[in-house]
Amino acid sequence: MFAEIDTLDESLLSAVERRSVAWIERMMQEGKYYGWVATDAGRPVASAGLLILDWPPHPFDPEGERRGYLLNVYVEPEYRKRGLAHDLLERGMAEARRRGIRVVTLHSSPAGRGIYSRLGFHATSEMMHTDQAKS
């Protein structure tokens, strides 16, 4: 997924993958992460995850104290345009609704914006700062 979005060093991608497995396992054990994988003959071809975040009450949800974050949404190129992403995202949204979560956010690559828009997502004013060293 990250390799398609940006040209990143292979060693960085390997480190992210290695660390992500342990993180996802821990978040699942804590009941904070739910993931779905579509397969074809046992081969994973699409995925999506929902992370449950503690979040203060907000004008979008004055009573809520949690927010959902959709992540790890990816479909292998040869499986795109078959509705897999839509189905997996619907599962994530259904889980958020089941948990009473009214606000769900995500980050999108340019290729994913269409499907997210069709599911009711809209752009916000979020900005980001990272402390990564610039090369």
N, CA, C and O atoms as a MOPAC input file, in Angstrom:
PM7 MOZYME 1SCF
protein

 N      0.82400 1    -1.18300 1     0.00000 1
 C      0.00000 1     0.00000 1     0.00000 1
 C      0.87700 1     1.25900 1     0.00000 1
 O      0.71800 1     2.13200 1    -0.85400 1
 N      1.80400 1     1.34600 1     0.96500 1
 C      2.65900 1     2.52600 1     1.02500 1
 C      3.55800 1     2.63600 1    -0.20300 1
 O      3.86000 1     3.73700 1    -0.66300 1
 N      3.98100 1     1.49500 1    -0.72800 1
 C      4.84500 1     1.50900 1    -1.90500 1
 C      4.12300 1     2.12400 1    -3.09700 1
 O      4.76000 1     2.77100 1    -3.92900 1
 N      2.80700 1     1.93700 1    -3.19900 1
 C      2.05400 1     2.52200 1    -4.30400 1
 C      1.81500 1     4.01300 1    -4.11900 1
 O      1.73400 1     4.75900 1    -5.09500 1
 N      1.70300 1     4.44300 1    -2.87900 1
 C      1.39200 1     5.84200 1    -2.60100 1
 C      2.60800 1     6.73500 1    -2.80000 1
 O      2.47500 1     7.85600 1    -3.29200 1
 N      3.78100 1     6.26000 1    -2.42800 1
 C      4.98000 1     7.09300 1    -2.45800 1
 C      6.17800 1     6.20100 1    -2.76200 1
 O      6.13600 1     4.99100 1    -2.54000 1
 N      7.21400 1     6.79300 1    -3.25800 1
 C      8.43500 1     6.03600 1    -3.49500 1
 C      9.23200 1     6.02900 1    -2.19900 1
 O      9.89100 1     7.01100 1    -1.85500 1
 N      9.16400 1     4.92700 1    -1.49600 1
 C      9.84300 1     4.79100 1    -0.21800 1
 C     10.92700 1     3.73200 1    -0.31600 1
 O     10.82900 1     2.79000 1    -1.10200 1
 N     11.94200 1     3.90200 1     0.48200 1
 C     13.05200 1     2.97000 1     0.54000 1
 C     12.55600 1     1.58800 1     0.98900 1
 O     11.75000 1     1.48700 1     1.91400 1
 N     13.03400 1     0.54400 1     0.34200 1
 C     12.60400 1    -0.82100 1     0.65300 1
 C     12.88300 1    -1.19100 1     2.10600 1
 O     12.08000 1    -1.89000 1     2.72400 1
 N     13.99600 1    -0.74100 1     2.65900 1
 C     14.30600 1    -1.07600 1     4.05400 1
 C     13.32100 1    -0.40200 1     5.00500 1
 O     12.97800 1    -0.97400 1     6.04000 1
 N     12.86500 1     0.79500 1     4.67600 1
 C     11.85600 1     1.47200 1     5.49200 1
 C     10.53300 1     0.71500 1     5.42400 1
 O      9.87900 1     0.50500 1     6.44600 1
 N     10.14100 1     0.30900 1     4.22400 1
 C      8.90200 1    -0.45500 1     4.07200 1
 C      8.96500 1    -1.77400 1     4.84900 1
 O      7.97800 1    -2.17800 1     5.46400 1
 N     10.11200 1    -2.43900 1     4.82200 1
 C     10.27300 1    -3.69700 1     5.56600 1
 C     10.15300 1    -3.46000 1     7.06600 1
 O      9.53300 1    -4.25500 1     7.77200 1
 N     10.73500 1    -2.38200 1     7.55200 1
 C     10.64600 1    -2.06200 1     8.98300 1
 C      9.21200 1    -1.76000 1     9.38800 1
 O      8.76300 1    -2.19100 1    10.45000 1
 N      8.49300 1    -1.02600 1     8.55300 1
 C      7.09000 1    -0.71500 1     8.84400 1
 C      6.27300 1    -1.99800 1     8.88400 1
 O      5.46100 1    -2.18500 1     9.79000 1
 N      6.47700 1    -2.87900 1     7.91600 1
 C      5.73000 1    -4.13400 1     7.88300 1
 C      6.02000 1    -4.97600 1     9.12500 1
 O      5.09700 1    -5.49800 1     9.75100 1
 N      7.27800 1    -5.10600 1     9.47700 1
 C      7.68200 1    -5.91900 1    10.62300 1
 C      7.06100 1    -5.37400 1    11.91600 1
 O      6.53100 1    -6.14000 1    12.72100 1
 N      7.12500 1    -4.07200 1    12.11000 1
 C      6.58700 1    -3.45900 1    13.33100 1
 C      5.06500 1    -3.46900 1    13.32300 1
 O      4.44500 1    -3.56100 1    14.38200 1
 N      4.46000 1    -3.37700 1    12.15500 1
 C      2.99700 1    -3.33200 1    12.06700 1
 C      2.35300 1    -4.63700 1    12.52100 1
 O      1.29800 1    -4.61600 1    13.15500 1
 N      2.96300 1    -5.75000 1    12.21100 1
 C      2.39100 1    -7.03900 1    12.59500 1
 C      2.24100 1    -7.11000 1    14.11300 1
 O      1.17000 1    -7.46400 1    14.60700 1
 N      3.28200 1    -6.78500 1    14.85100 1
 C      3.22700 1    -6.82400 1    16.31900 1
 C      2.21700 1    -5.80600 1    16.84700 1
 O      1.48400 1    -6.09500 1    17.79200 1
 N      2.17600 1    -4.62500 1    16.24700 1
 C      1.25500 1    -3.58600 1    16.69600 1
 C     -0.19300 1    -4.02500 1    16.48400 1
 O     -1.02100 1    -3.87900 1    17.38400 1
 N     -0.50500 1    -4.56100 1    15.30200 1
 C     -1.87400 1    -5.00200 1    15.01900 1
 C     -2.28000 1    -6.13200 1    15.96900 1
 O     -3.40100 1    -6.13900 1    16.47800 1
 N     -1.38700 1    -7.07200 1    16.20700 1
 C     -1.69700 1    -8.15400 1    17.14300 1
 C     -2.01600 1    -7.60100 1    18.52500 1
 O     -2.97300 1    -8.04200 1    19.16000 1
 N     -1.23200 1    -6.64800 1    18.99500 1
 C     -1.46200 1    -6.04400 1    20.30900 1
 C     -2.78400 1    -5.28200 1    20.34700 1
 O     -3.53800 1    -5.39900 1    21.31200 1
 N     -3.06800 1    -4.50200 1    19.30400 1
 C     -4.31200 1    -3.73800 1    19.26300 1
 C     -5.53000 1    -4.66900 1    19.20200 1
 O     -6.56800 1    -4.36800 1    19.79100 1
 N     -5.40800 1    -5.78700 1    18.49900 1
 C     -6.51300 1    -6.74700 1    18.44900 1
 C     -6.75000 1    -7.35800 1    19.83300 1
 O     -7.89600 1    -7.50600 1    20.25600 1
 N     -5.68600 1    -7.70800 1    20.52900 1
 C     -5.81700 1    -8.27000 1    21.87000 1
 C     -6.47200 1    -7.27100 1    22.82200 1
 O     -7.20300 1    -7.66700 1    23.72900 1
 N     -6.21500 1    -5.97900 1    22.61900 1
 C     -6.79100 1    -4.93400 1    23.47300 1
 C     -8.19000 1    -4.52700 1    23.01800 1
 O     -8.80600 1    -3.66100 1    23.63700 1
 N     -8.70000 1    -5.13300 1    21.95300 1
 C    -10.02900 1    -4.79800 1    21.45700 1
 C    -10.11700 1    -3.43400 1    20.80100 1
 O    -11.18400 1    -2.82100 1    20.77100 1
 N     -8.99500 1    -2.95700 1    20.27600 1
 C     -8.94500 1    -1.63600 1    19.64300 1
 C     -8.82700 1    -1.70200 1    18.12800 1
 O     -8.94900 1    -0.67600 1    17.45900 1
 N     -8.59200 1    -2.88000 1    17.57700 1
 C     -8.40900 1    -3.01600 1    16.13400 1
 C     -9.20800 1    -4.20700 1    15.64500 1
 O     -9.17800 1    -5.28800 1    16.23200 1
 N     -9.93200 1    -3.97900 1    14.54100 1
 C    -10.69900 1    -5.02400 1    13.88400 1
 C    -10.27200 1    -5.02500 1    12.42700 1
 O    -10.22000 1    -3.97100 1    11.79300 1
 N     -9.97200 1    -6.18000 1    11.89800 1
 C     -9.49700 1    -6.24800 1    10.52900 1
 C    -10.24900 1    -7.28400 1     9.72100 1
 O    -10.74900 1    -8.27400 1    10.25400 1
 N    -10.31900 1    -7.03400 1     8.41900 1
 C    -10.99100 1    -7.92400 1     7.49000 1
 C    -10.07300 1    -8.14300 1     6.30000 1
 O     -9.43100 1    -7.20900 1     5.81700 1
 N    -10.01500 1    -9.37100 1     5.83500 1
 C     -9.17400 1    -9.73000 1     4.69600 1
 C    -10.01400 1   -10.54800 1     3.73100 1
 O    -10.64800 1   -11.52800 1     4.12100 1
 N    -10.01500 1   -10.13900 1     2.47100 1
 C    -10.65400 1   -10.93000 1     1.41300 1
 C     -9.57000 1   -11.78500 1     0.77600 1
 O     -8.45300 1   -11.32100 1     0.54600 1
 N     -9.90800 1   -13.03500 1     0.49400 1
 C     -8.93200 1   -13.94700 1    -0.09200 1
 C     -9.46000 1   -14.56500 1    -1.37400 1
 O    -10.66600 1   -14.60800 1    -1.62000 1
 N     -8.53800 1   -15.03400 1    -2.17100 1
 C     -8.85600 1   -15.79200 1    -3.38000 1
 C     -7.96600 1   -17.02900 1    -3.35100 1
 O     -6.74400 1   -16.92600 1    -3.46500 1
 N     -8.57500 1   -18.18400 1    -3.19800 1
 C     -7.83500 1   -19.44800 1    -3.09800 1
 C     -6.77700 1   -19.38500 1    -2.00200 1
 O     -5.66600 1   -19.88700 1    -2.16900 1
 N     -7.13600 1   -18.75800 1    -0.87000 1
 C     -6.23900 1   -18.66800 1     0.26900 1
 C     -5.24200 1   -17.52400 1     0.21800 1
 O     -4.51700 1   -17.29000 1     1.18500 1
 N     -5.19800 1   -16.81900 1    -0.88400 1
 C     -4.26400 1   -15.68800 1    -1.03500 1
 C     -4.96200 1   -14.39400 1    -0.63300 1
 O     -6.02500 1   -14.08900 1    -1.17400 1
 N     -4.40000 1   -13.61800 1     0.30300 1
 C     -5.00300 1   -12.33600 1     0.65100 1
 C     -4.95500 1   -11.38600 1    -0.54800 1
 O     -3.89900 1   -11.19400 1    -1.15000 1
 N     -6.10200 1   -10.79500 1    -0.89200 1
 C     -6.15000 1    -9.89300 1    -2.04200 1
 C     -6.69300 1    -8.50500 1    -1.69300 1
 O     -6.56900 1    -7.57500 1    -2.49100 1
 N     -7.29000 1    -8.36000 1    -0.51700 1
 C     -7.82300 1    -7.06300 1    -0.10800 1
 C     -7.93100 1    -7.03800 1     1.40900 1
 O     -8.11300 1    -8.07400 1     2.04900 1
 N     -7.81500 1    -5.83300 1     1.98000 1
 C     -7.90000 1    -5.72100 1     3.43300 1
 C     -8.43800 1    -4.35300 1     3.83500 1
 O     -8.41600 1    -3.39300 1     3.06500 1
 N     -8.91800 1    -4.30800 1     5.06900 1
 C     -9.32900 1    -3.05300 1     5.69700 1
 C     -9.29700 1    -3.26000 1     7.19800 1
 O     -9.52300 1    -4.36900 1     7.68200 1
 N     -9.01900 1    -2.20700 1     7.92900 1
 C     -9.00000 1    -2.28100 1     9.37800 1
 C     -9.72600 1    -1.10400 1     9.98800 1
 O     -9.84000 1    -0.04500 1     9.37100 1
 N    -10.21500 1    -1.28900 1    11.19900 1
 C    -10.85600 1    -0.23300 1    11.97200 1
 C    -10.15600 1    -0.13800 1    13.31100 1
 O    -10.11700 1    -1.10900 1    14.06700 1
 N     -9.60800 1     1.01400 1    13.60500 1
 C     -8.94500 1     1.28900 1    14.87300 1
 C     -9.89100 1     2.12700 1    15.71900 1
 O    -10.42500 1     3.13100 1    15.24600 1
 N    -10.10100 1     1.72200 1    16.96700 1
 C    -10.95100 1     2.46400 1    17.89100 1
 C    -10.05000 1     3.36300 1    18.73300 1
 O     -9.14500 1     2.88400 1    19.41500 1
 N    -10.30400 1     4.65900 1    18.67800 1
 C     -9.48500 1     5.64500 1    19.37800 1
 C    -10.28100 1     6.31200 1    20.48900 1
 O    -11.44900 1     6.65400 1    20.30200 1
 N     -9.65400 1     6.49500 1    21.64000 1
 C    -10.25200 1     7.35700 1    22.65100 1
 C    -10.19800 1     8.77600 1    22.10900 1
 O     -9.17200 1     9.20500 1    21.58200 1
 N    -11.30800 1     9.50900 1    22.23900 1
 C    -11.38600 1    10.85400 1    21.66300 1
 C    -12.31600 1    11.69100 1    22.51900 1
 O    -13.35900 1    11.19600 1    22.94800 1
 N    -11.97800 1    12.92400 1    22.77800 1
 C    -12.86400 1    13.73400 1    23.62200 1
 C    -14.15800 1    14.09700 1    22.89000 1
 O    -14.21200 1    14.06600 1    21.66000 1
 N    -15.20500 1    14.44400 1    23.65800 1
 C    -16.42100 1    14.92100 1    23.00900 1
 C    -16.08100 1    16.06000 1    22.04200 1
 O    -15.17400 1    16.85600 1    22.28300 1
 N    -16.82500 1    16.10900 1    20.96100 1
 C    -16.52000 1    17.02700 1    19.85800 1
 C    -17.84100 1    17.50700 1    19.28300 1
 O    -18.84500 1    16.80800 1    19.41500 1
 N    -17.88000 1    18.68000 1    18.64500 1
 C    -19.14600 1    19.12400 1    18.04100 1
 C    -19.76300 1    18.11200 1    17.07300 1
 O    -20.98200 1    18.10300 1    16.89900 1
 N    -18.94400 1    17.25400 1    16.43600 1
 C    -19.49100 1    16.22500 1    15.55700 1
 C    -20.19400 1    15.12000 1    16.35100 1
 O    -21.07200 1    14.43500 1    15.82700 1
 N    -19.80200 1    14.95200 1    17.61800 1
 C    -20.37100 1    13.92600 1    18.48400 1
 C    -20.19000 1    14.35200 1    19.94000 1
 O    -19.27600 1    13.87400 1    20.61300 1
 N    -21.05600 1    15.25000 1    20.43500 1
 C    -20.88200 1    15.80300 1    21.78100 1
 C    -20.95600 1    14.76800 1    22.90900 1
 O    -20.42800 1    15.00500 1    23.99500 1
 N    -21.60000 1    13.63600 1    22.66600 1
 C    -21.75000 1    12.60900 1    23.69900 1
 C    -20.68300 1    11.52200 1    23.61300 1
 O    -20.46000 1    10.78800 1    24.57600 1
 N    -20.03200 1    11.42200 1    22.47300 1
 C    -19.09100 1    10.32100 1    22.25500 1
 C    -17.73200 1    10.57000 1    22.86500 1
 O    -17.30100 1    11.70900 1    23.04400 1
 N    -17.06900 1     9.46900 1    23.17800 1
 C    -15.70400 1     9.53100 1    23.70700 1
 C    -14.76800 1     8.62000 1    22.92300 1
 O    -13.66000 1     8.31500 1    23.36500 1
 N    -15.23600 1     8.19100 1    21.74700 1
 C    -14.40600 1     7.35100 1    20.88400 1
 C    -14.61900 1     7.77400 1    19.44200 1
 O    -15.64700 1     8.35000 1    19.08400 1
 N    -13.64100 1     7.47900 1    18.64300 1
 C    -13.69700 1     7.76000 1    17.21400 1
 C    -13.12500 1     6.54300 1    16.49200 1
 O    -12.23900 1     5.86600 1    17.01200 1
 N    -13.62700 1     6.27500 1    15.31500 1
 C    -13.08500 1     5.19300 1    14.50900 1
 C    -12.12200 1     5.74200 1    13.47200 1
 O    -12.27600 1     6.86700 1    12.99500 1
 N    -11.14600 1     4.95000 1    13.13400 1
 C    -10.19300 1     5.32400 1    12.09500 1
 C    -10.01600 1     4.12000 1    11.18100 1
 O     -9.54700 1     3.07000 1    11.61900 1
 N    -10.38700 1     4.26700 1     9.91900 1
 C    -10.20700 1     3.19900 1     8.93400 1
 C     -8.79200 1     3.26200 1     8.38100 1
 O     -8.30700 1     4.33300 1     8.01600 1
 N     -8.13900 1     2.11900 1     8.32200 1
 C     -6.76400 1     2.07200 1     7.83100 1
 C     -6.48900 1     0.71400 1     7.20400 1
 O     -7.31600 1    -0.19500 1     7.25600 1
 N     -5.32900 1     0.60200 1     6.62100 1
 C     -4.90500 1    -0.65100 1     5.96900 1
 C     -5.89300 1    -1.09700 1     4.89500 1
 O     -6.10900 1    -2.29100 1     4.68600 1
 N     -6.48100 1    -0.12800 1     4.22800 1
 C     -7.40300 1    -0.42700 1     3.13100 1
 C     -6.56300 1    -0.58700 1     1.86700 1
 O     -5.87300 1     0.33400 1     1.43000 1
 N     -6.64500 1    -1.77000 1     1.30400 1
 C     -5.83600 1    -2.03900 1     0.11300 1
 C     -6.45700 1    -3.18300 1    -0.67300 1
 O     -6.97100 1    -4.14200 1    -0.09800 1
 N     -6.40300 1    -3.06800 1    -1.99100 1
 C     -6.83400 1    -4.14000 1    -2.88600 1
 C     -5.72200 1    -4.34600 1    -3.91100 1
 O     -5.24600 1    -3.39700 1    -4.53300 1
 N     -5.32100 1    -5.59900 1    -4.07300 1
 C     -4.30500 1    -5.90900 1    -5.07800 1
 C     -4.79000 1    -5.41200 1    -6.44100 1
 O     -5.97500 1    -5.53000 1    -6.75200 1
 N     -3.88900 1    -4.85800 1    -7.25600 1
 C     -4.30600 1    -4.24200 1    -8.52300 1
 C     -5.20400 1    -5.11000 1    -9.40200 1
 O     -6.17100 1    -4.60300 1    -9.97000 1
 N     -4.90700 1    -6.41300 1    -9.52800 1
 C     -5.70400 1    -7.26000 1   -10.41400 1
 C     -7.09400 1    -7.58100 1    -9.85200 1
 O     -7.90900 1    -8.19200 1   -10.54300 1
 N     -7.37100 1    -7.17500 1    -8.60800 1
 C     -8.67400 1    -7.43300 1    -7.98500 1
 C     -9.50100 1    -6.16100 1    -7.80500 1
 O    -10.57800 1    -6.19700 1    -7.21000 1
 N     -9.00800 1    -5.06100 1    -8.30800 1
 C     -9.72800 1    -3.79600 1    -8.15900 1
 C    -10.94600 1    -3.73700 1    -9.07100 1
 O    -11.04600 1    -4.47400 1   -10.05200 1
 N    -11.85600 1    -2.85400 1    -8.73100 1
 C    -13.10000 1    -2.63800 1    -9.49600 1
 C    -14.03400 1    -3.83100 1    -9.41800 1
 O    -14.82900 1    -4.05600 1   -10.33100 1
 N    -13.94800 1    -4.60500 1    -8.32900 1
 C    -14.83600 1    -5.75500 1    -8.12700 1
 C    -15.71300 1    -5.57500 1    -6.88600 1
 O    -16.48700 1    -6.46800 1    -6.54100 1
 N    -15.59800 1    -4.42800 1    -6.21600 1
 C    -16.40500 1    -4.17100 1    -5.02900 1
 C    -15.79500 1    -4.64800 1    -3.72600 1
 O    -16.43900 1    -4.55700 1    -2.68000 1
 N    -14.55700 1    -5.16000 1    -3.76100 1
 C    -13.94100 1    -5.66800 1    -2.54100 1
 C    -13.71100 1    -4.56400 1    -1.51000 1
 O    -14.03500 1    -4.73500 1    -0.33500 1
 N    -13.15900 1    -3.44400 1    -1.94200 1
 C    -12.91400 1    -2.34200 1    -1.00200 1
 C    -14.22800 1    -1.85900 1    -0.40500 1
 O    -14.31900 1    -1.63300 1     0.80100 1
 N    -15.23000 1    -1.70200 1    -1.23300 1
 C    -16.54200 1    -1.26200 1    -0.75100 1
 C    -17.07000 1    -2.21900 1     0.31500 1
 O    -17.51700 1    -1.77700 1     1.37300 1
 N    -17.02200 1    -3.51100 1     0.04900 1
 C    -17.52700 1    -4.49600 1     0.99600 1
 C    -16.75000 1    -4.45600 1     2.31600 1
 O    -17.35100 1    -4.50600 1     3.38900 1
 N    -15.42800 1    -4.36600 1     2.24100 1
 C    -14.62200 1    -4.32900 1     3.45900 1
 C    -14.85200 1    -3.04000 1     4.24100 1
 O    -14.91400 1    -3.06000 1     5.47100 1
 N    -14.97800 1    -1.93000 1     3.53700 1
 C    -15.25400 1    -0.66000 1     4.21400 1
 C    -16.63200 1    -0.68400 1     4.87200 1
 O    -16.80200 1    -0.16000 1     5.97300 1
 N    -17.59600 1    -1.27800 1     4.21600 1
 C    -18.92900 1    -1.40600 1     4.81900 1
 C    -18.85900 1    -2.22300 1     6.10900 1
 O    -19.55700 1    -1.91200 1     7.07400 1
 N    -18.03600 1    -3.24800 1     6.13300 1
 C    -17.87700 1    -4.03400 1     7.36200 1
 C    -17.27900 1    -3.17200 1     8.47800 1
 O    -17.71500 1    -3.23900 1     9.62700 1
 N    -16.28700 1    -2.37000 1     8.12600 1
 C    -15.69600 1    -1.47600 1     9.11500 1
 C    -16.69500 1    -0.46300 1     9.64500 1
 O    -16.75600 1    -0.20200 1    10.84600 1
 N    -17.47400 1     0.10000 1     8.74000 1
 C    -18.48500 1     1.08400 1     9.15400 1
 C    -19.56600 1     0.41800 1    10.00800 1
 O    -20.04700 1     1.01300 1    10.97200 1
 N    -19.94500 1    -0.79800 1     9.66500 1
 C    -20.95300 1    -1.52300 1    10.45500 1
 C    -20.43100 1    -1.79500 1    11.86700 1
 O    -21.18100 1    -1.69500 1    12.83700 1
 N    -19.15500 1    -2.13500 1    11.97900 1
 C    -18.56600 1    -2.36300 1    13.30200 1
 C    -18.56100 1    -1.06700 1    14.11100 1
 O    -18.85900 1    -1.07800 1    15.30500 1
 N    -18.22300 1     0.04300 1    13.46300 1
 C    -18.25300 1     1.33700 1    14.16300 1
 C    -19.67400 1     1.64200 1    14.64800 1
 O    -19.86300 1     2.04600 1    15.79600 1
 N    -20.67000 1     1.45100 1    13.78300 1
 C    -22.06300 1     1.69300 1    14.19500 1
 C    -22.45700 1     0.77100 1    15.34500 1
 O    -23.11900 1     1.20000 1    16.29000 1
 N    -22.05300 1    -0.48000 1    15.26700 1
 C    -22.37300 1    -1.44600 1    16.32200 1
 C    -21.82300 1    -0.98100 1    17.67000 1
 O    -22.42000 1    -1.23900 1    18.71500 1
 N    -20.69800 1    -0.30600 1    17.63600 1
 C    -20.05900 1     0.19000 1    18.85300 1
 C    -20.51600 1     1.60100 1    19.23200 1
 O    -20.00700 1     2.18400 1    20.18900 1
 N    -21.46800 1     2.14200 1    18.48600 1
 C    -21.99000 1     3.47100 1    18.80700 1
 C    -21.05000 1     4.60500 1    18.42600 1
 O    -21.16900 1     5.71500 1    18.94500 1
 N    -20.12700 1     4.33400 1    17.53100 1
 C    -19.16200 1     5.35300 1    17.10600 1
 C    -19.76500 1     6.13300 1    15.94600 1
 O    -20.12100 1     5.56000 1    14.91700 1
 N    -19.87700 1     7.45000 1    16.12200 1
 C    -20.54200 1     8.28200 1    15.12500 1
 C    -19.57700 1     8.99900 1    14.19300 1
 O    -19.98700 1     9.47800 1    13.13600 1
 N    -18.30000 1     9.08200 1    14.56500 1
 C    -17.30700 1     9.76600 1    13.73800 1
 C    -16.23500 1     8.75600 1    13.33400 1
 O    -15.60100 1     8.13300 1    14.18500 1
 N    -16.04300 1     8.60400 1    12.02900 1
 C    -15.01500 1     7.71300 1    11.49400 1
 C    -14.19300 1     8.52400 1    10.50100 1
 O    -14.74200 1     9.18700 1     9.62100 1
 N    -12.87800 1     8.46600 1    10.65000 1
 C    -11.98400 1     9.20500 1     9.76800 1
 C    -11.05100 1     8.22800 1     9.05300 1
 O    -10.98400 1     7.04500 1     9.38700 1
 N    -10.34100 1     8.75400 1     8.07000 1
 C     -9.34200 1     7.97500 1     7.34800 1
 C     -8.46500 1     8.92400 1     6.56400 1
 O     -8.77800 1    10.10600 1     6.42200 1
 N     -7.38500 1     8.40800 1     6.06600 1
 C     -6.53800 1     9.12900 1     5.11000 1
 C     -6.66900 1     8.39900 1     3.78000 1
 O     -6.81800 1     7.17800 1     3.73900 1
 N     -6.61200 1     9.15400 1     2.70800 1
 C     -6.85400 1     8.56300 1     1.39500 1
 C     -5.75400 1     8.88900 1     0.40700 1
 O     -5.22600 1    10.00000 1     0.36600 1
 N     -5.43000 1     7.89400 1    -0.38000 1
 C     -4.60600 1     8.15700 1    -1.55500 1
 C     -5.52800 1     8.77300 1    -2.60000 1
 O     -6.74700 1     8.64900 1    -2.48700 1
 N     -4.97900 1     9.42700 1    -3.60500 1
 C     -5.84800 1     9.96100 1    -4.66200 1
 C     -6.73100 1     8.88100 1    -5.29800 1
 O     -7.87300 1     9.15700 1    -5.66700 1
 N     -6.21600 1     7.66600 1    -5.42600 1
 C     -6.99300 1     6.59300 1    -6.05700 1
 C     -8.19800 1     6.17100 1    -5.21600 1
 O     -9.18200 1     5.67300 1    -5.76200 1
 N     -8.13400 1     6.36500 1    -3.89500 1
 C     -9.22000 1     5.92100 1    -3.03500 1
 C    -10.30600 1     6.94000 1    -2.78100 1
 O    -11.34500 1     6.60200 1    -2.21400 1
 N    -10.09300 1     8.17700 1    -3.18400 1
 C    -11.04800 1     9.23600 1    -2.82400 1
 C    -12.45200 1     9.00300 1    -3.36300 1
 O    -13.42900 1     9.34700 1    -2.69700 1
 N    -12.57100 1     8.43400 1    -4.54000 1
 C    -13.88700 1     8.20800 1    -5.12400 1
 C    -14.73700 1     7.27600 1    -4.28500 1
 O    -15.89400 1     7.58300 1    -3.99800 1
 N    -14.18200 1     6.14600 1    -3.89000 1
 C    -14.96700 1     5.19500 1    -3.10800 1
 C    -15.32400 1     5.77400 1    -1.74900 1
 O    -16.43200 1     5.56200 1    -1.25600 1
 N    -14.39400 1     6.50400 1    -1.13600 1
 C    -14.68800 1     7.09900 1     0.17000 1
 C    -15.79300 1     8.13700 1     0.04100 1
 O    -16.68300 1     8.20200 1     0.88900 1
 N    -15.74700 1     8.93500 1    -0.99500 1
 C    -16.80800 1     9.92500 1    -1.22100 1
 C    -18.15600 1     9.24800 1    -1.39200 1
 O    -19.15300 1     9.70400 1    -0.83300 1
 N    -18.19800 1     8.17300 1    -2.15400 1
 C    -19.45900 1     7.44500 1    -2.35700 1
 C    -19.99900 1     6.85300 1    -1.06500 1
 O    -21.20200 1     6.62600 1    -0.94000 1
 N    -19.11400 1     6.60000 1    -0.10300 1
 C    -19.54300 1     6.06800 1     1.19200 1
 C    -19.87100 1     7.17800 1     2.19500 1
 O    -20.17900 1     6.89600 1     3.35300 1
 N    -19.80500 1     8.44100 1     1.75200 1
 C    -20.19600 1     9.54600 1     2.61800 1
 C    -19.06500 1    10.29400 1     3.30000 1
 O    -19.32300 1    11.19700 1     4.09700 1
 N    -17.82800 1     9.94500 1     3.01000 1
 C    -16.70000 1    10.67900 1     3.59300 1
 C    -16.50500 1    11.98300 1     2.83900 1
 O    -16.83000 1    12.08400 1     1.65600 1
 N    -15.97100 1    12.98300 1     3.53500 1
 C    -15.68000 1    14.26600 1     2.90200 1
 C    -14.35400 1    14.80100 1     3.44700 1
 O    -13.93400 1    14.44400 1     4.54800 1
 N    -13.71200 1    15.64700 1     2.67100 1
 C    -12.42700 1    16.22700 1     3.05600 1
 C    -12.62500 1    17.16200 1     4.24600 1
 O    -13.66300 1    17.81100 1     4.37600 1
 N    -11.60100 1    17.22200 1     5.12200 1
 C    -11.63200 1    18.11200 1     6.27700 1
 C    -10.40500 1    19.01200 1     6.24500 1
 O     -9.63800 1    19.01000 1     5.28200 1
 N    -10.23800 1    19.77200 1     7.30200 1
 C     -9.12900 1    20.72400 1     7.37000 1
 C     -7.91800 1    20.16800 1     8.11300 1
 O     -7.06400 1    20.94500 1     8.54200 1
 N     -7.81600 1    18.86600 1     8.27700 1
 C     -6.70900 1    18.28400 1     9.02300 1
 C     -5.36300 1    18.61400 1     8.39300 1
 O     -5.21100 1    18.64000 1     7.17200 1
 N     -4.40100 1    18.86400 1     9.25900 1
 C     -3.01600 1    19.08900 1     8.83100 1
 C     -2.14000 1    18.12900 1     9.62300 1
 O     -2.60100 1    17.53800 1    10.60000 1
 N     -0.88400 1    17.96300 1     9.21700 1
 C     -0.00600 1    17.02200 1     9.89400 1
 C      1.39600 1    17.59500 1    10.02700 1
 O      1.87800 1    18.32000 1     9.15600 1
 N      2.03800 1    17.25100 1    11.13800 1
 C      3.44100 1    17.58200 1    11.35100 1
 C      4.14800 1    16.29500 1    11.77500 1
 O      3.63800 1    15.56200 1    12.62300 1
 N      5.29200 1    16.01900 1    11.20700 1
 C      6.08700 1    14.88700 1    11.62300 1
 C      7.49400 1    15.36800 1    11.96100 1
 O      7.95600 1    16.37200 1    11.41900 1
 N      8.15400 1    14.67200 1    12.83100 1
 C      9.50400 1    15.02600 1    13.23000 1
 C     10.55900 1    14.20900 1    12.48600 1
 O     11.67800 1    14.03500 1    12.97000 1
 N     10.19400 1    13.71500 1    11.31600 1
 C     11.14200 1    12.93600 1    10.52200 1
 C     12.23200 1    13.84800 1     9.98800 1
 O     11.97200 1    14.98500 1     9.59500 1
 N     13.43000 1    13.34400 1     9.98000 1
 C     14.55000 1    14.08100 1     9.40100 1
 C     14.35400 1    14.17100 1     7.90000 1
 O     13.98400 1    13.19100 1     7.25300 1
 N     14.59800 1    15.32600 1     7.36200 1
 C     14.47300 1    15.49800 1     5.90700 1
 C     15.77500 1    15.10100 1     5.23600 1
 O     16.86400 1    15.41800 1     5.71500 1
 N     15.63900 1    14.39600 1     4.11200 1
 C     16.86000 1    13.96300 1     3.42000 1
 C     17.14500 1    14.84600 1     2.24700 1
 O     18.13200 1    14.63700 1     1.54200 1

